[in-house]
Every structure is written in structure tokens, then in C-alpha cells.
Amino acid sequence: MKKELFEKNWQKWRKGELQIHFIHTGVAESILFIFPDGTTMLNDCGDYPALTRWQYAVPVVPGPERLAGDWIARYAQRVLPENAAIRNGKPLIDYMYLSHFHCDHCGTPHWQCIKDDGDRLPGCYRSGFALAAEALAFDTAVDRDWPGTGERKAQDLEHCHEHMHRIYDALRQRDGLKNEKFRLGADDQFILRYAPADFPDFKVHNFIANGRIFRQDGTIKDVYAEEAKHTDIFNENGMSTGFILTYGDFTFFTGGDWDDAPITGTDGGKINIDDALAEELFQVDVAKINHHGFRNMSDKLVAALAPRVWVANISNTREVSEDALERICDRKNYPGARTVFPCVFADSRIEAAQGKDYLQYIAPETFGKGCHVVITVPAGGKEYRVTCIDAADESMTIKGEYQFACQE
């Protein structure tokens, strides 16, 4: 249900609220979480050279005069709790969490030069997390592979792996950063740090990592080892980490870029890893669309998640792809209502979608230059709202807002 606007500009976090901010820049994925007690987590902070998208590029917002990591840090500074801790003169983010090693999620050393002066991070390329760290401090970093390359080497890991380890080295020196490996199956890694006793119904459950799924019966399914022909080189997207967050009745799923081309099975047939994931999932209220919705999201996965709200960060006009949108919006997959928030749905996509059934499900606030999409769950976790904040500038102007009850 859509609400009429009740305030022109965004109001800051209040204790007891869970907030999930999908920060839109047009070239990166980045999600800022503010947990009910004020614990904060920056989930990915990437960058991508928009010019290489050619005709598929979407507008870089708020503008090209800054890079994505800078815009992301500025956004975070606007919405962080007013009593956020300060470390080395910078607002402190409790968790730096990387879903996987791709430049649109962490930045890259392949462009932007090393800078060692002023407030810049020594020895680091000014891209993604490194650029954000010029304005923000971080306490604990979590990724799928720490401390090295012992976990499933991917074809396209090396340059981003090097980039992140430069950042870790610099932040250990500057902020006293602590590093942890993402622990599959854990529900005590991303925790409330300030008032956990006040919110016992909040939990982050680590669900997928390195091609493995934590089953509901407590065992681990290794998709590649159990079902695929042996390989020593993996697709980094398929190594993505992800979790299920619960707060009261509210449930949220993120799977990073969990995706892979159909892989060859032990019997010679093809395996869809989305289908393998679907077998262990359940219905949620809000789901992040895996891998920006690029030619993925199988019918089985859509039906398993069956959320009221779908959200995706977007970095080119081929995301969310038409085939994925058709599956997401197909009522044969699940009959319930749904609204899709792709952060930006470009003018060219609107024109091409005329007459298509899925267009009715896409939030119109995402048209034009797009918007930041914010999920807010009040204390109690019985309902939530989705707020679309204009991404064309830094005014934090609300374009639209939707109110939903949590699914039972």
C-alpha cells in the first residue's frame, strides 16, 4: 500500500528501528544497515567505470564530479545515528562486510591512482571501500576468504583481492581494524553491539558462502562438490556470501551476486545454482535480487522467496534483465502482491516495456535518475515501509513511500 508523503525530507534513524539503505550511484552496489540499537554495517562499496557500459550506462548520480565511494560515504554520514562513535575523527562503521570480490562491490586497483597524502588512505587506490574510508572509520571487516586465498580461487578474484588487502592493511594501522572470515551457518557474527538485550528478536543468520548453502536441518550443502564436475577455478559470483536477517516478524534476504552460468553436473547435465538455493529458502518480506537480476533468478528461487518487495542496486540498463523481471512478476511463481524497486529503471527500459505485464509492478519512483531505496522496520517488527529518496542530488528529498504489514 502506498502512502501519501508526510514529510519532504528524510528523517534520521531512531532507536528501535531497523534501516536498510540501498545507496544508488549508478556504478556500484552498496547497502548500509543500521540495526535497532545503532550498530552499523556497510555491505559492499564498489565502483565501476561507467563509460565501459557504453549505451547501457545509467546516469551517475548525484553526478560525475565525485566517485562512487565518495558519494556512498557522504550518504552514510547523512543518515548515521547522531550518537555514532567517532574514531580518528571519522564516524565509525561497526562492520565492513564484503559479499564477494568484484569491483562493483569493493572497488578496483585497475583505475584511479595511488595517493598517500592528506586524509587519503596510504597505499590504496582511491576506489570503492578505500575512497569511503577517507571519510569513515571501520571496526571489523568480514569477507568470504580471510586471511588469504585458501577458499576456492575464482577466475576473476586477484585484482579485487589485492585491492581489499591493501585497504585492510591501511585500516589496521589507522583504525585498529579487526578481520574475520564469514562463518557459514553462524548467527553470532553480525550482532548488536550496543544494546543487544533490548532487541532479542533481532538476528542475522549467515546462509550462503563459497558455493555452499546452510540447510535448514543444520547441515551444509556444497553445490559444486556434490552436484558439479570437479573444478579448481570458480566463478566469483557463485562464491558470494549472503544472509537472512530477522527482526520480529520481518525477514530480509540478501545473496550478494549468487549466480553462475548453468554448470556441468556429475551426470553431464546442467545445474542451475539458483534452484539449489531455492530448496533451502523460505518466504521473506523483502529480498535483494541476486546479481542485480541479470539473466538469473530462476522460477524456483522466485517462488521460494515470494517476497512482497524486491530491491536491486543497478549499474546498467540491462539490469534487472527482462527475463528476470518476467519471472519475478509471474503470478504463477507465487500469487501474492509484489512491488519491484530496481533503484533506477531507465527511460529506454520504460519504452521497451510498454505493453509488458511486469511494468505494472515496478515502482515509478525508480524512473528517471532513480532513487535510494530504504527499508525501515519499526520496533516490534510487525510492519515496514519502503522509502524512495531522490538520488539526483543530496537533498534527501522523499519521492514516495510505501507501507506494508509483515507476512505471517
C-alpha positions as CSV (number, residue, x, y, z in Angstrom):
1,M,0.0,0.0,0.0
2,K,1.4,3.4,-1.0
3,K,1.3,6.2,1.5
4,E,1.0,9.9,0.8
5,L,4.1,11.8,1.6
6,F,4.1,13.0,5.2
7,E,7.4,14.8,5.2
8,K,9.5,16.3,2.5
9,N,13.0,15.1,3.6
10,W,14.4,12.0,5.2
11,Q,14.5,11.9,9.0
12,K,17.3,10.2,10.8
13,W,17.3,6.8,12.4
14,R,15.5,6.3,15.7
15,K,16.4,3.7,18.4
16,G,14.4,0.5,17.8
17,E,14.3,0.9,14.0
18,L,16.0,-1.4,11.6
19,Q,17.0,0.5,8.5
20,I,18.4,-1.0,5.2
21,H,19.7,1.7,2.8
22,F,20.2,0.7,-0.8
23,I,22.5,3.5,-1.8
24,H,22.2,4.3,-5.5
25,T,25.2,5.8,-7.5
26,G,24.6,4.2,-10.9
27,V,28.0,2.4,-10.8
28,A,28.1,0.4,-7.6
29,E,26.3,-1.9,-5.1
30,S,26.3,-0.7,-1.6
31,I,23.8,-1.3,1.3
32,L,24.1,0.4,4.7
33,F,22.4,-1.3,7.6
34,I,21.5,0.4,10.8
35,F,20.5,-2.2,13.4
36,P,17.9,-1.4,16.1
37,D,20.5,-0.5,18.7
38,G,22.5,1.7,16.4
39,T,25.1,-0.9,15.3
40,T,26.1,-0.2,11.7
41,M,27.2,-2.2,8.7
42,L,28.3,-1.2,5.2
43,N,27.7,-4.2,3.0
44,D,29.7,-3.6,-0.2
45,C,31.1,-0.3,-1.5
46,G,32.0,-0.6,-5.2
47,D,32.8,1.4,-8.3
48,Y,32.7,0.7,-12.0
49,P,33.9,2.9,-14.9
50,A,30.5,3.9,-16.3
51,L,32.0,4.7,-19.8
52,T,32.7,1.0,-20.3
53,R,29.0,0.3,-20.1
54,W,28.6,2.3,-23.4
55,Q,25.0,2.6,-24.4
56,Y,23.9,0.6,-21.4
57,A,25.2,3.1,-18.9
58,V,22.7,4.7,-16.4
59,P,23.2,8.2,-15.0
60,V,26.0,8.5,-12.5
61,V,24.4,10.2,-9.5
62,P,24.4,12.6,-8.0
63,G,27.0,13.5,-10.7
64,P,30.4,12.6,-12.2
65,E,32.3,15.1,-10.1
66,R,32.9,12.5,-7.4
67,L,33.5,8.8,-7.5
68,A,31.1,6.3,-6.0
69,G,33.0,5.6,-2.8
70,D,32.9,9.3,-2.0
71,W,29.1,9.6,-2.7
72,I,28.5,6.5,-0.6
73,A,30.5,7.8,2.4
74,R,28.7,11.2,2.1
75,Y,25.3,9.4,2.1
76,A,26.3,7.4,5.1
77,Q,27.4,10.5,7.0
78,R,23.9,12.0,6.4
79,V,22.0,9.0,7.8
80,L,24.2,7.5,10.5
81,P,22.8,7.7,14.1
82,E,23.5,11.1,15.7
83,N,25.4,9.4,18.5
84,A,27.6,7.3,16.2
85,A,31.0,6.7,17.7
86,I,34.0,8.7,16.3
87,R,37.4,7.1,15.7
88,N,40.3,9.1,14.4
89,G,38.0,12.0,13.8
90,K,35.7,9.9,11.5
91,P,32.3,8.4,12.0
92,L,32.7,4.7,12.9
93,I,31.0,1.9,10.9
94,D,30.9,-1.2,13.1
95,Y,31.1,-3.8,10.2
96,M,32.7,-3.5,6.8
97,Y,31.2,-6.5,5.0
98,L,32.2,-7.6,1.5
99,S,29.8,-10.0,-0.2
100,H,32.4,-11.1,-2.8
101,F,35.5,-9.8,-4.7
102,H,34.1,-7.9,-7.7
103,C,34.9,-4.2,-8.4
104,D,31.3,-3.1,-8.4
105,H,31.1,-4.3,-4.8
106,C,34.6,-3.3,-3.4
107,G,36.3,-1.1,-5.9
108,T,39.4,-1.8,-8.1
109,P,43.1,-1.1,-8.5
110,H,42.7,-1.1,-12.3
111,W,41.8,2.6,-12.4
112,Q,42.4,5.6,-10.1
113,C,46.0,6.2,-8.9
114,I,47.6,5.5,-5.5
115,K,47.5,8.6,-3.2
116,D,49.4,8.8,0.1
117,D,48.8,12.4,1.1
118,G,46.3,14.3,3.3
119,D,43.3,12.3,4.6
120,R,43.7,9.6,1.9
121,L,44.3,6.0,2.8
122,P,48.0,5.3,2.4
123,G,49.0,2.8,-0.3
124,C,45.4,2.4,-1.5
125,Y,43.7,3.0,-4.8
126,R,41.0,5.6,-4.5
127,S,38.1,3.4,-5.4
128,G,35.2,1.8,-3.5
129,F,35.9,1.0,0.1
130,A,39.2,2.8,0.1
131,L,37.6,6.0,-1.0
132,A,34.8,5.7,1.5
133,A,37.5,5.1,4.2
134,E,38.8,8.6,3.7
135,A,35.7,9.8,5.4
136,L,34.6,6.8,7.5
137,A,36.3,4.6,10.1
138,F,35.7,0.8,10.3
139,D,35.9,-1.5,13.3
140,T,35.6,-5.1,11.9
141,A,35.9,-6.4,8.3
142,V,34.3,-9.6,7.1
143,D,34.8,-11.4,3.8
144,R,34.5,-14.9,2.4
145,D,38.2,-15.6,2.2
146,W,40.1,-14.0,5.1
147,P,43.1,-14.3,5.7
148,G,44.2,-15.2,2.2
149,T,43.3,-17.2,-0.9
150,G,42.7,-20.6,0.8
151,E,39.0,-20.6,-0.1
152,R,38.1,-21.5,-3.7
153,K,40.1,-19.5,-6.0
154,A,38.0,-17.6,-8.6
155,Q,38.9,-16.7,-12.1
156,D,38.3,-13.0,-11.5
157,L,39.4,-12.5,-7.9
158,E,43.0,-11.4,-8.0
159,H,42.9,-7.6,-8.6
160,C,40.0,-7.1,-6.2
161,H,41.6,-9.3,-3.6
162,E,44.8,-7.3,-3.7
163,H,42.8,-4.1,-3.5
164,M,40.9,-5.2,-0.4
165,H,44.1,-6.4,1.3
166,R,45.7,-3.1,0.8
167,I,42.7,-1.4,2.4
168,Y,42.8,-3.9,5.3
169,D,46.5,-3.3,5.9
170,A,46.0,0.5,6.0
171,L,42.9,0.3,8.2
172,R,44.6,-2.0,10.7
173,Q,47.2,0.7,11.1
174,R,44.8,3.6,11.2
175,D,41.6,2.3,12.9
176,G,42.8,-0.9,14.6
177,L,40.6,-2.8,12.1
178,K,39.9,-6.4,13.0
179,N,39.4,-9.0,10.2
180,E,37.1,-12.1,10.3
181,K,36.2,-14.7,7.8
182,F,32.4,-15.0,7.1
183,R,31.3,-18.0,9.1
184,L,28.7,-20.0,7.2
185,G,25.8,-21.0,9.5
186,A,26.6,-18.5,12.2
187,D,24.1,-16.2,13.8
188,D,26.5,-14.6,16.1
189,Q,28.9,-12.8,13.7
190,F,26.9,-9.7,12.9
191,I,25.4,-8.9,16.3
192,L,24.0,-5.9,18.1
193,R,26.9,-4.2,19.8
194,Y,25.3,-1.5,22.0
195,A,22.0,-2.8,23.5
196,P,21.5,-6.5,22.5
197,A,19.3,-7.3,25.4
198,D,16.8,-4.7,24.3
199,F,16.1,-6.4,21.0
200,P,16.2,-10.2,21.5
201,D,14.1,-10.8,18.3
202,F,16.9,-9.5,16.0
203,K,19.2,-12.0,14.2
204,V,21.5,-12.2,11.2
205,H,21.9,-15.8,10.0
206,N,24.8,-16.5,7.6
207,F,23.2,-18.6,4.9
208,I,25.5,-18.9,1.9
209,A,29.2,-18.7,1.1
210,N,31.7,-20.1,-1.3
211,G,29.2,-22.1,-3.2
212,R,27.8,-23.7,0.0
213,I,24.3,-23.4,1.5
214,F,23.5,-23.8,5.2
215,R,20.5,-26.1,5.1
216,Q,17.5,-25.7,7.4
217,D,18.4,-29.0,9.1
218,G,21.8,-27.7,10.1
219,T,23.9,-29.4,7.5
220,I,25.8,-27.8,4.7
221,K,25.1,-28.4,1.0
222,D,28.2,-27.8,-1.2
223,V,26.6,-27.3,-4.7
224,Y,29.9,-27.5,-6.6
225,A,31.3,-30.6,-4.7
226,E,28.1,-32.5,-4.5
227,E,26.5,-31.8,-7.9
228,A,29.1,-30.4,-10.2
229,K,32.0,-31.9,-12.0
230,H,35.3,-31.1,-10.2
231,T,36.9,-27.8,-10.9
232,D,39.7,-25.8,-9.3
233,I,38.6,-22.5,-10.7
234,F,35.3,-21.0,-9.7
235,N,33.0,-18.1,-10.7
236,E,33.4,-15.4,-8.1
237,N,29.7,-14.6,-8.2
238,G,28.9,-18.2,-7.2
239,M,31.2,-17.7,-4.2
240,S,29.1,-14.8,-2.8
241,T,28.2,-14.6,0.8
242,G,24.7,-13.9,2.0
243,F,22.4,-14.0,5.0
244,I,18.8,-13.9,6.2
245,L,18.0,-11.1,8.7
246,T,15.0,-11.3,11.0
247,Y,13.6,-8.7,13.3
248,G,10.3,-9.7,14.9
249,D,8.1,-10.9,12.1
250,F,10.2,-9.1,9.5
251,T,12.5,-11.2,7.2
252,F,15.1,-10.0,4.7
253,F,17.3,-12.0,2.3
254,T,20.5,-10.9,0.5
255,G,22.6,-13.3,-1.5
256,G,25.2,-10.9,-2.9
257,D,25.7,-11.8,-6.6
258,W,25.0,-15.5,-6.1
259,D,24.8,-16.6,-9.7
260,D,26.7,-18.8,-12.2
261,A,26.1,-19.9,-15.7
262,P,24.5,-23.4,-15.8
263,I,27.3,-25.6,-14.5
264,T,28.0,-29.1,-15.7
265,G,26.7,-31.8,-13.3
266,T,28.3,-35.1,-12.4
267,D,25.9,-36.8,-14.8
268,G,26.8,-34.4,-17.7
269,G,23.6,-32.4,-17.4
270,K,23.4,-28.7,-16.4
271,I,22.8,-27.5,-12.9
272,N,21.1,-24.2,-12.0
273,I,22.6,-23.0,-8.7
274,D,19.5,-20.8,-8.1
275,D,17.4,-24.0,-8.0
276,A,19.8,-25.5,-5.4
277,L,19.5,-22.3,-3.3
278,A,15.7,-22.4,-3.6
279,E,15.5,-25.8,-2.0
280,E,16.7,-24.4,1.3
281,L,14.9,-21.0,1.4
282,F,11.5,-19.8,2.7
283,Q,9.3,-16.8,2.1
284,V,10.6,-13.4,3.2
285,D,9.2,-9.9,3.3
286,V,12.0,-8.2,1.3
287,A,14.6,-9.8,-1.0
288,K,17.6,-8.3,-2.7
289,I,17.6,-9.5,-6.2
290,N,20.8,-11.6,-6.7
291,H,23.4,-10.3,-9.1
292,H,21.4,-7.2,-10.0
293,G,18.9,-9.5,-11.7
294,F,21.0,-10.1,-14.8
295,R,19.6,-13.2,-16.6
296,N,19.1,-15.1,-13.3
297,M,16.5,-15.6,-10.6
298,S,15.0,-18.9,-11.6
299,D,11.3,-19.7,-11.3
300,K,12.1,-21.9,-8.3
301,L,14.1,-19.3,-6.5
302,V,11.4,-16.6,-7.1
303,A,8.7,-19.0,-5.8
304,A,10.7,-19.9,-2.7
305,L,11.4,-16.3,-1.7
306,A,8.0,-15.0,-2.7
307,P,8.6,-11.5,-1.1
308,R,6.2,-8.5,-1.1
309,V,9.2,-6.3,-2.0
310,W,12.1,-6.9,-4.4
311,V,15.1,-4.4,-4.4
312,A,18.2,-4.2,-6.6
313,N,21.2,-1.9,-7.0
314,I,21.6,-1.1,-10.7
315,S,24.7,-0.2,-12.7
316,N,23.5,-0.5,-16.3
317,T,20.3,-0.7,-18.3
318,R,20.5,-4.5,-18.7
319,E,19.7,-4.9,-15.0
320,V,17.1,-6.2,-13.9
321,S,17.0,-8.0,-17.3
322,E,13.6,-8.5,-18.9
323,D,13.7,-12.3,-18.5
324,A,14.4,-12.0,-14.7
325,L,11.6,-9.4,-14.4
326,E,9.2,-11.7,-16.1
327,R,10.0,-14.5,-13.6
328,I,9.9,-12.2,-10.6
329,C,6.5,-10.8,-11.7
330,D,4.9,-14.0,-12.9
331,R,2.0,-14.8,-10.6
332,K,2.3,-18.5,-11.5
333,N,5.5,-18.4,-9.4
334,Y,3.7,-17.0,-6.4
335,P,0.2,-15.4,-6.3
336,G,0.8,-12.7,-3.8
337,A,1.2,-9.0,-4.5
338,R,4.7,-7.6,-5.2
339,T,6.5,-4.3,-5.9
340,V,9.9,-4.1,-7.6
341,F,12.4,-1.4,-6.7
342,P,15.4,-1.6,-9.1
343,C,16.8,1.8,-7.8
344,V,16.7,3.0,-11.4
345,F,14.6,1.9,-14.3
346,A,15.9,3.9,-17.3
347,D,13.8,5.7,-19.8
348,S,14.9,3.2,-22.5
349,R,13.6,0.4,-20.4
350,I,10.3,2.1,-19.8
351,E,9.8,2.5,-23.6
352,A,10.8,-1.1,-24.3
353,A,8.4,-2.4,-21.5
354,Q,5.3,-0.8,-22.9
355,G,2.6,-3.5,-23.1
356,K,4.6,-5.8,-20.8
357,D,2.8,-7.2,-17.8
358,Y,5.8,-6.7,-15.5
359,L,5.8,-2.9,-15.9
360,Q,2.8,-2.5,-13.5
361,Y,4.9,-4.0,-10.7
362,I,7.8,-1.5,-10.9
363,A,7.8,1.4,-8.6
364,P,7.5,4.6,-10.7
365,E,9.8,6.5,-8.3
366,T,12.7,4.5,-9.8
367,F,12.1,6.1,-13.2
368,G,14.4,8.9,-14.4
369,K,17.7,9.2,-12.5
370,G,16.5,6.7,-9.9
371,C,16.4,6.7,-6.1
372,H,17.9,5.4,-3.0
373,V,15.6,2.7,-1.6
374,V,15.3,2.5,2.2
375,I,13.6,-0.2,4.2
376,T,12.5,0.8,7.7
377,V,11.2,-1.6,10.2
378,P,9.8,0.0,13.4
379,A,10.3,-1.6,16.8
380,G,8.3,-4.7,17.2
381,G,8.9,-5.9,13.6
382,K,5.2,-6.1,12.6
383,E,5.3,-3.8,9.7
384,Y,7.8,-1.9,7.5
385,R,7.9,0.9,5.0
386,V,9.9,1.4,1.8
387,T,11.0,5.0,1.1
388,C,12.3,6.2,-2.2
389,I,14.8,9.1,-1.8
390,D,15.8,11.1,-4.8
391,A,19.3,10.2,-5.9
392,A,19.7,13.1,-8.3
393,D,21.1,15.3,-5.5
394,E,22.0,15.2,-1.8
395,S,18.8,16.9,-0.5
396,M,17.4,13.6,0.7
397,T,14.0,14.5,-0.8
398,I,11.4,11.8,-0.5
399,K,9.9,10.8,-3.8
400,G,7.4,8.3,-2.5
401,E,6.7,5.9,0.3
402,Y,5.0,2.5,0.7
403,Q,3.7,0.8,3.9
404,F,3.4,-2.9,4.3
405,A,2.5,-5.4,7.0
406,C,4.9,-8.3,7.5
407,Q,3.9,-11.6,6.1
408,E,2.8,-14.3,8.5
